[in-house]
């Protein structure tokens, strides 16, 4: 009788321990959002990004802008392609900015719209991947 009770208690203790380990593993997986969502780490983002140095150009009015970008691609091959297409990227940026008025770029919404337009135009050019995000890294309106 004692052996039977001891065996049952031992089985329950092992079952509770296994359940606890399982809960800890699940919680750790849920807290690791970058891995769980498949999002790239910051090192991977930097590795797949291309910097567009400062461009100075006229806007639709008499004003001008000094602006620079960092463009995030979806991988190394896309980065290499975008680096080769640097002159085309600059052309797209200058062309798009020539159609924009200062008042349209003054706020957050205008800058976000410009980023989306540049992303869309660049993705139409890309053959070895795509642009994930366009970041404005500096901007001076005058």
Secondary structure, 3 states (H helix, E strand, C coil): CHHHHHHHHHHHHHHHHHHHHHHHHHHHHHHCHHHHHCCCCHHHHHHCEEEEEEEEEECCCCCEEEEEEEEEECCHHHHHHHHHCHHHHHHHHHHHHCCCCHHHHCCHHHHHHHHHHHHHHHHHHCCCCCEEEEEEEEEEEC
